[in-house]
Amino acid sequence: MIIDKKLIDKYNESGPRYTSYPPATFFNEYFNDNEYLECLSKSNYENPKNISVYIHVPFCPQICHFCGCTTETGFTKPFLERYINAVVKEIELVSSKLDDKRKLTQVHWGGGTPNAISYKYIEKITNTLKDYFDFSKNYEMAIECNPAHLEFRHIELLKKFGFNRISLGIQDFRKDVLDAINRKPSKRPIEEIIKKIQDEGFTGTNLDLVYGLPLQTVDSFRKTVDKAIYLNTDRIVTFSYAHVPSVIPRQKVLENIGFPSSDEKALMYENSYNQLIKAGYVSIGMDHYSKPNDEFALALNQKKLHRNFQGYCTLETTGQVYGFGASSISQLDSAYSQNIKNATEYINKIEKNGTAVLRGYSLNNNEKIIRYVINSLMCNYYVDLNFVADYFDCDLSEIKNILNYSESNFIDFISDSLMNIEDDKIIINRKGRLFTRNISMRFDPLISKKIGTYSNTI
């Protein structure tokens, strides 16, 4: 794959990442606790039937300058205990609204730094989930871990609690890059951590890398990817750093160091793609890579890959997402609901009401259709509008009208060999994958409203 600099200049504009549709910038405060409770009950009769759970731990011993997550530092043990108790109370209330015959297929812990809190709290929440939900036999329970705070005994405990996947937030192997973003390096040799995870019988390990950070060069990131390949995990992720200091003020300090240019970032993307494909990995969506026998690769081959705020998943195992903890987002079929972001305010609200909704969004049927199309493009580089019409039980002409669809809207992408349209099937070519966000934006009637601030697409 060779990236044309002219195409980068042509299409490098700001735009949503489409981890949801509509994007989170459209969430509003008219959506409240009562609406959320109604949507919980309604979700029992909607698809997917499976239940996914997200647990947010908004605490870090040390906050990275580049991070866009909701997190805090300087917390005390009594405060942390109150927070965990609040999460447990929220789980108890939400589960009481859900059909107990539904299966829980996925649990994902994010943050913050989930593995930096006491493991007795991790156990307490996982035990609560097991008490109130019916786990599927082939469930996945994953946790994001910062290797700076990961000991071998921690890995043993996580396996004992029922976790079967660990995502290691590496970002970069170079210490000067980590110093620049205020992040500590791995406490133990990363090779030994991965071996321990494998020895304990975890079904999978992710390595998360970020390109576009200060002090990174095209050559240095190539070496970072080479080391990741050497470590031989079943999944590797190469996230593009999103610089939005107007939204995340702590990022502004990085401007004193400087960033790789858009051209350099595109080369990092291209090189990592070529390196990983040559090493036998399969490209998944915008930024993930997996071994050919991994469920992601199999799902992509069948055009059954899915995506939510937590990352990629398969249509077979994904569920409607029920989020717990400060700032967590529930992704239901008909609504999104985000909790209060500040941990103190979240605790107070949960202790009083059992719910802590900050904002949300109720989707109409047209938005569900648009969401389906954009999600298919972002995950599978493909969408068949005839299939969409069948899925939503309506005429193809109605689908096209909702999407404001016309082949003429995509003439530039087609002429640049980024995509093809054949019999109402939209196919993003390998050359066009870097521009998937741009192509998806053409299906988004809300994009013209220019609500919110987005990172550049490249």
Secondary structure, 3 states (H helix, E strand, C coil): CCCCHHHHHHHCCECCCCCCCCCHHHCECCCCHHHHHHHHHHHCCCCCCCEEEEEEECECCCCCCCCCCCCECCCCHHHHHHHHHHHHHHHHHHHHCCCCCCEEEEEEEEECCHHHCCHHHHHHHHHHHHHHCEEEEEEEEEEEECHHHCCHHHHHHHHHHCCCEEEEEEECCCHHHHHHCCCCCCCCCHHHHHHHHHHCCCCEEEEEEEECCCCCCHHHHHHHHHHHHHHCCCEEEEEECCCCCCCCHHHHHHHHCCCCCHHHHHHHHHHHHHHHHHCCCEEECCCEEECCCCHHHHHHHCCCEEEECCEEEECCCCCEEEEECCCCEEECCCEEEEECCCHHHHHHHHHHHCCCEEEEEECCHHHHHHHHHHHHHHHHCEEEHHHHHHHCCCCHHHHHHHHCCCHHHHHHHHHCCCEEEECCEEEECHHHHHHHHHHHHCCCHHHHHCCCCCCECC
